[in-house]
Amino acid sequence: MRHADRTIEELDLDSGTTFHFIDASPRDALEQARSAAGGLDVRIGGGPSTIRQFLAEDLVDFMHIVIVPIVLGRGESLWEGLESLEERFEVDAVSSPSGVTHMTFTRGSR
């Protein structure tokens, strides 16, 4: 645990990828990730509440969401509070015969 950058935990994979779990605002977390990436793309992973926080701060340029059919009333809503999302992004959706839907959101011009 490092307190200077508020890293709570790190997970090192055999592939050489390291995940850093931090306690920070979305904006601060993205700033740290961009610094660590040295100009490369930054990917944010997490559940619906994490994604909603980054979208609410307008910090997402591209998003790939995979929607899997589940029983209604279970899980956490990704879309709650994001009613104007389609105004900021071009949205493309492709469904498979299994019912899984891949949605891509690409930021429009600012």
Backbone as a printed PyTorch tensor [residue, N CA C, xyz], in Angstrom:
tensor([[[  0.8410,  -1.1720,   0.0000],
         [  0.0000,   0.0000,   0.0000],
         [  0.8870,   1.2370,   0.0000]],

        [[  0.7030,   2.1050,  -0.9960],
         [  1.4330,   3.3660,  -1.0720],
         [  0.4460,   4.4980,  -0.9070]],

        [[  0.7510,   5.4260,  -0.0210],
         [ -0.1840,   6.5100,   0.2300],
         [  0.0580,   7.7200,  -0.6510]],

        [[  1.2620,   7.9000,  -1.1790],
         [  1.5690,   9.0980,  -1.9740],
         [  0.6360,   9.2020,  -3.1800]],

        [[  0.4140,   8.0880,  -3.8770],
         [ -0.5030,   8.1340,  -5.0210],
         [ -1.8070,   7.4120,  -4.6990]],

        [[ -2.0400,   7.1520,  -3.4540],
         [ -3.2430,   6.5050,  -2.9410],
         [ -3.4900,   5.1340,  -3.5550]],

        [[ -2.4100,   4.4200,  -3.8990],
         [ -2.5540,   3.0640,  -4.3830],
         [ -2.9350,   2.1760,  -3.2150]],

        [[ -4.0080,   1.4430,  -3.3470],
         [ -4.4670,   0.5640,  -2.2950],
         [ -3.9190,  -0.8380,  -2.5160]],

        [[ -3.9170,  -1.2620,  -3.7660],
         [ -3.4810,  -2.6170,  -4.0640],
         [ -2.9900,  -2.6760,  -5.5020]],

        [[ -2.0490,  -3.5660,  -5.7610],
         [ -1.5750,  -3.8110,  -7.1170],
         [ -1.7340,  -5.2880,  -7.4330]],

        [[ -2.0330,  -5.5940,  -8.6750],
         [ -2.1500,  -6.9620,  -9.1390],
         [ -1.2470,  -7.1040, -10.3460]],

        [[ -0.1940,  -7.9120, -10.2240],
         [  0.7460,  -8.1560, -11.3210],
         [  0.3950,  -9.4540, -12.0110]],

        [[  0.2070,  -9.4010, -13.3260],
         [ -0.0810, -10.5950, -14.1170],
         [  1.2060, -11.1290, -14.7180]],

        [[  1.2140, -12.4130, -15.0340],
         [  2.3890, -13.0320, -15.6540],
         [  2.7270, -12.3890, -16.9990]],

        [[  1.7380, -11.7740, -17.6510],
         [  1.9540, -11.1590, -18.9620],
         [  2.7470,  -9.8570, -18.8650]],

        [[  2.9450,  -9.3620, -17.6340],
         [  3.6490,  -8.1030, -17.4520],
         [  2.7230,  -6.9310, -17.1970]],

        [[  1.4220,  -7.1530, -17.3140],
         [  0.4410,  -6.1110, -17.0290],
         [  0.2720,  -5.9760, -15.5250]],

        [[  0.2050,  -4.7400, -15.0570],
         [ -0.0480,  -4.4810, -13.6440],
         [ -1.2950,  -3.6250, -13.5130]],

        [[ -2.2120,  -4.0690, -12.6780],
         [ -3.4060,  -3.2960, -12.3670],
         [ -3.1580,  -2.5780, -11.0560]],

        [[ -3.4720,  -1.2750, -11.0250],
         [ -3.3250,  -0.4690,  -9.8160],
         [ -4.7200,  -0.0810,  -9.3400]],

        [[ -5.0520,  -0.4670,  -8.1390],
         [ -6.3450,  -0.1170,  -7.5570],
         [ -6.1060,   1.0540,  -6.6210]],

        [[ -6.7650,   2.1770,  -6.8920],
         [ -6.4900,   3.3920,  -6.1180],
         [ -7.7810,   3.9730,  -5.5570]],

        [[ -7.6270,   4.8220,  -4.5770],
         [ -8.7430,   5.5530,  -3.9840],
         [ -8.5970,   7.0080,  -4.4240]],

        [[ -9.3160,   7.3820,  -5.4810],
         [ -9.1760,   8.7240,  -6.0360],
         [-10.4420,   9.0810,  -6.7920]],

        [[-10.6200,  10.3610,  -7.0480],
         [-11.7350,  10.8030,  -7.8930],
         [-11.4680,  10.3250,  -9.3190]],

        [[-12.4860,  10.2280, -10.1540],
         [-12.2450,   9.8250, -11.5430],
         [-11.2050,  10.7020, -12.2350]],

        [[-11.2760,  12.0150, -12.0500],
         [-10.3400,  12.9240, -12.7080],
         [ -8.9040,  12.6660, -12.2290]],

        [[ -8.7150,  12.4980, -10.9060],
         [ -7.3870,  12.2210, -10.3580],
         [ -6.8730,  10.8610, -10.8140]],

        [[ -7.7590,   9.8690, -10.8460],
         [ -7.3630,   8.5310, -11.2870],
         [ -6.9170,   8.5560, -12.7470]],

        [[ -7.6460,   9.2720, -13.5920],
         [ -7.2880,   9.3600, -15.0050],
         [ -5.9650,  10.0930, -15.1800]],

        [[ -5.7570,  11.1440, -14.4180],
         [ -4.4890,  11.8780, -14.4790],
         [ -3.3110,  10.9680, -14.1220]],

        [[ -3.4650,  10.1730, -13.0760],
         [ -2.4070,   9.2380, -12.6780],
         [ -2.1850,   8.1850, -13.7550]],

        [[ -3.2730,   7.6870, -14.3280],
         [ -3.1600,   6.6600, -15.3650],
         [ -2.4790,   7.2040, -16.6120]],

        [[ -2.8320,   8.4160, -17.0190],
         [ -2.1910,   9.0220, -18.1960],
         [ -0.7020,   9.2310, -17.9590]],

        [[ -0.3460,   9.6520, -16.7730],
         [  1.0590,   9.8470, -16.4320],
         [  1.8080,   8.5180, -16.4860]],

        [[  1.2130,   7.4910, -15.9310],
         [  1.8520,   6.1720, -15.9150],
         [  1.9350,   5.5660, -17.3150]],

        [[  0.9650,   5.8980, -18.1890],
         [  0.9120,   5.3180, -19.5410],
         [  1.9170,   5.9440, -20.4900]],

        [[  2.4750,   7.0860, -20.1390],
         [  3.4820,   7.7020, -20.9870],
         [  3.0180,   7.9710, -22.4040]],

        [[  1.7950,   8.4620, -22.5740],
         [  1.2970,   8.7990, -23.9020],
         [  0.5070,   7.6980, -24.5830]],

        [[  0.4790,   6.5180, -24.0080],
         [ -0.3090,   5.4270, -24.5860],
         [ -1.7680,   5.5510, -24.1470]],

        [[ -2.6370,   4.7640, -24.7720],
         [ -4.0460,   4.7740, -24.3980],
         [ -4.2220,   4.3010, -22.9660]],

        [[ -5.2580,   4.8010, -22.3290],
         [ -5.6140,   4.3960, -20.9740],
         [ -6.9670,   3.7170, -21.0390]],

        [[ -7.0810,   2.5720, -20.3830],
         [ -8.3490,   1.8490, -20.3250],
         [ -8.8170,   1.8080, -18.8850]],

        [[-10.0840,   2.0460, -18.7180],
         [-10.6830,   2.0450, -17.3910],
         [-11.6140,   0.8550, -17.3200]],

        [[-11.4540,   0.0600, -16.3000],
         [-12.3190,  -1.0910, -16.1060],
         [-13.0870,  -0.9360, -14.8140]],

        [[-14.2340,  -1.5390, -14.7810],
         [-15.0100,  -1.4870, -13.5570],
         [-16.4560,  -1.7790, -13.8290]],

        [[-17.2220,  -1.7290, -12.7910],
         [-18.6410,  -1.9770, -12.8980],
         [-19.4070,  -0.7230, -13.2690]],

        [[-20.7170,  -0.8320, -13.2750],
         [-21.5580,   0.2930, -13.6780],
         [-21.3090,   1.5830, -12.8990]],

        [[-21.1090,   1.5140, -11.6020],
         [-20.9290,   2.7600, -10.8430],
         [-19.6240,   3.4560, -11.2240]],

        [[-18.5770,   2.6860, -11.4970],
         [-17.3040,   3.2770, -11.9300],
         [-17.4680,   3.9480, -13.2890]],

        [[-18.1020,   3.2590, -14.2120],
         [-18.3010,   3.8070, -15.5550],
         [-19.1490,   5.0720, -15.4990]],

        [[-20.2340,   5.0330, -14.7120],
         [-21.0960,   6.2200, -14.5860],
         [-20.3220,   7.4180, -14.0540]],

        [[-19.4220,   7.2010, -13.0930],
         [-18.6330,   8.3080, -12.5350],
         [-17.7550,   8.9550, -13.5990]],

        [[-17.0810,   8.1380, -14.4140],
         [-16.2100,   8.6800, -15.4590],
         [-17.0300,   9.3670, -16.5550]],

        [[-18.1840,   8.8180, -16.8970],
         [-19.0520,   9.4540, -17.8960],
         [-19.6190,  10.7720, -17.3680]],

        [[-19.9890,  10.8130, -16.1000],
         [-20.5320,  12.0340, -15.5080],
         [-19.5060,  13.1590, -15.5210]],

        [[-18.2200,  12.8080, -15.4110],
         [-17.1450,  13.8090, -15.4430],
         [-16.7010,  14.1130, -16.8760]],

        [[-17.3390,  13.4680, -17.8730],
         [-17.0310,  13.6430, -19.2930],
         [-15.5750,  13.2760, -19.5990]],

        [[-15.1290,  12.1330, -19.0610],
         [-13.7400,  11.7060, -19.2070],
         [-13.5630,  10.5160, -20.1460]],

        [[-14.6000,  10.1360, -20.8550],
         [-14.5450,   8.9480, -21.7150],
         [-14.6050,   9.3710, -23.1780]],

        [[-13.6690,   8.8370, -23.9910],
         [-13.6620,   9.1140, -25.4330],
         [-14.2130,   7.9410, -26.2360]],

        [[-13.9780,   6.7290, -25.7680],
         [-14.4380,   5.5330, -26.4610],
         [-14.8260,   4.5040, -25.4120]],

        [[-15.9160,   3.7920, -25.6700],
         [-16.3830,   2.8080, -24.7070],
         [-16.9410,   1.6050, -25.4550]],

        [[-16.5630,   0.4130, -24.9910],
         [-17.1000,  -0.8380, -25.5270],
         [-17.8110,  -1.5310, -24.3750]],

        [[-19.1130,  -1.6720, -24.5050],
         [-19.9350,  -2.2930, -23.4620],
         [-20.4980,  -3.5880, -24.0290]],

        [[-20.4130,  -4.6620, -23.2500],
         [-21.0170,  -5.9320, -23.6260],
         [-22.1930,  -6.1550, -22.6950]],

        [[-23.3650,  -6.2940, -23.2900],
         [-24.5820,  -6.4890, -22.5130],
         [-25.0100,  -7.9410, -22.6450]],

        [[-25.1580,  -8.5850, -21.4880],
         [-25.5610,  -9.9830, -21.4350],
         [-26.9520, -10.0420, -20.8190]],

        [[-27.8750, -10.7600, -21.4510],
         [-29.2280, -10.8120, -20.9020],
         [-29.2410, -11.4790, -19.5210]],

        [[-29.9230, -10.8300, -18.5850],
         [-30.1000, -11.3960, -17.2420],
         [-31.5500, -11.1970, -16.8330]],

        [[-31.9250, -11.8000, -15.7330],
         [-33.2750, -11.6430, -15.2270],
         [-33.4620, -10.1920, -14.7900]],

        [[-34.5410,  -9.5570, -15.2200],
         [-34.7970,  -8.1630, -14.8700],
         [-34.8510,  -7.9850, -13.3600]],

        [[-34.3310,  -6.8570, -12.9180],
         [-34.3430,  -6.5560, -11.4970],
         [-33.0810,  -6.9830, -10.7830]],

        [[-32.1750,  -7.5920, -11.4940],
         [-30.9020,  -8.0000, -10.9060],
         [-29.7960,  -7.1350, -11.4780]],

        [[-28.7370,  -7.0070, -10.7270],
         [-27.5940,  -6.2450, -11.2000],
         [-27.7610,  -4.7560, -10.9500]],

        [[-26.7850,  -4.0120, -11.3960],
         [-26.7600,  -2.5600, -11.2050],
         [-26.9290,  -1.8970, -12.5560]],

        [[-27.7730,  -0.8880, -12.6250],
         [-28.0400,  -0.2060, -13.8850],
         [-26.8480,   0.6440, -14.3180]],

        [[-26.4060,   0.4360, -15.5340],
         [-25.3400,   1.2640, -16.0990],
         [-25.8820,   2.6080, -16.5670]],

        [[-27.1040,   2.6290, -17.0480],
         [-27.6300,   3.7840, -17.7560],
         [-28.2950,   4.8190, -16.8560]],

        [[-28.4880,   4.5330, -15.5920],
         [-29.1650,   5.4600, -14.6900],
         [-28.4520,   6.8180, -14.6470]],

        [[-29.1930,   7.8740, -14.9250],
         [-28.6380,   9.2210, -14.8830],
         [-27.8550,   9.6180, -16.1200]],

        [[-27.8630,   8.7910, -17.1490],
         [-27.0760,   9.0690, -18.3570],
         [-27.9850,   9.2710, -19.5740]],

        [[-29.1080,   9.9180, -19.3580],
         [-30.1090,  10.0490, -20.4060],
         [-29.6130,  10.7690, -21.6560]],

        [[-28.6480,  11.6690, -21.5540],
         [-28.1860,  12.4290, -22.7260],
         [-26.9130,  11.8490, -23.3440]],

        [[-26.5860,  10.6360, -23.0020],
         [-25.3510,  10.0060, -23.4820],
         [-25.2680,   9.9910, -25.0120]],

        [[-26.3850,   9.7290, -25.6610],
         [-26.3850,   9.6280, -27.1230],
         [-26.1030,  10.9680, -27.7890]],

        [[-26.1880,  12.0700, -27.0590],
         [-25.8560,  13.3750, -27.6200],
         [-24.3500,  13.6070, -27.6710]],

        [[-23.5930,  12.9030, -26.8340],
         [-22.1370,  13.0620, -26.7910],
         [-21.3960,  12.0090, -27.5980]],

        [[-22.0630,  10.8910, -27.8990],
         [-21.3900,   9.7620, -28.5330],
         [-22.1560,   9.2680, -29.7490]],

        [[-21.3960,   8.7450, -30.7100],
         [-21.9910,   7.9570, -31.7910],
         [-22.0730,   6.5390, -31.2520]],

        [[-23.2400,   5.9160, -31.3800],
         [-23.4710,   4.6080, -30.7840],
         [-23.7050,   3.5800, -31.8800]],

        [[-23.0270,   2.4360, -31.7580],
         [-23.2070,   1.3160, -32.6830],
         [-23.4680,   0.0820, -31.8410]],

        [[-24.4200,  -0.7470, -32.2320],
         [-24.7450,  -1.9630, -31.4910],
         [-24.8230,  -3.1500, -32.4340]],

        [[-24.2410,  -4.2650, -32.0100],
         [-24.2900,  -5.5100, -32.7780],
         [-24.7010,  -6.6210, -31.8250]],

        [[-25.7980,  -7.3080, -32.1640],
         [-26.2890,  -8.4050, -31.3260],
         [-25.9290,  -9.7430, -31.9390]],

        [[-25.7220, -10.7220, -31.0730],
         [-25.4150, -12.0730, -31.5320],
         [-26.6370, -12.9570, -31.3020]],

        [[-26.6760, -14.1270, -31.9400],
         [-27.8150, -15.0310, -31.7410],
         [-28.0030, -15.4480, -30.2720]],

        [[-26.9510, -15.4040, -29.4750],
         [-27.0590, -15.7910, -28.0640],
         [-27.7410, -14.7230, -27.2240]],

        [[-27.9360, -13.5260, -27.7920],
         [-28.5630, -12.4390, -27.0590],
         [-27.5710, -11.4360, -26.5100]],

        [[-26.2780, -11.7320, -26.6020],
         [-25.2540, -10.7990, -26.1530],
         [-25.1750,  -9.6480, -27.1520]],

        [[-25.1190,  -8.4350, -26.6440],
         [-25.0410,  -7.2550, -27.5020],
         [-23.7630,  -6.4910, -27.2030]],

        [[-23.0030,  -6.1850, -28.2550],
         [-21.7880,  -5.3670, -28.1350],
         [-22.1550,  -3.9500, -28.5660]],

        [[-21.9340,  -2.9890, -27.6880],
         [-22.2190,  -1.5930, -27.9980],
         [-20.9100,  -0.8090, -27.9510]],

        [[-20.6770,   0.0050, -28.9710],
         [-19.5100,   0.8940, -28.9470],
         [-20.0040,   2.3240, -28.9580]],

        [[-19.3580,   3.1380, -28.1540],
         [-19.6640,   4.5500, -28.0300],
         [-18.3910,   5.3110, -28.3810]],

        [[-18.4570,   6.1360, -29.4110],
         [-17.3110,   6.9370, -29.8350],
         [-17.6900,   8.4020, -29.6880]],

        [[-16.8610,   9.1320, -28.9450],
         [-17.1540,  10.5380, -28.6920],
         [-17.2800,  11.3130, -29.9890]],

        [[-18.3210,  12.1290, -30.0640],
         [-18.4880,  13.0380, -31.1900],
         [-17.5770,  14.2350, -30.9890]],

        [[-17.6560,  15.1960, -31.8430],
         [-16.8130,  16.3790, -31.7080],
         [-17.2270,  17.1640, -30.4680]],

        [[-16.2460,  17.7560, -29.8150],
         [-16.5310,  18.5280, -28.5860],
         [-16.9070,  19.9270, -28.9370]]])
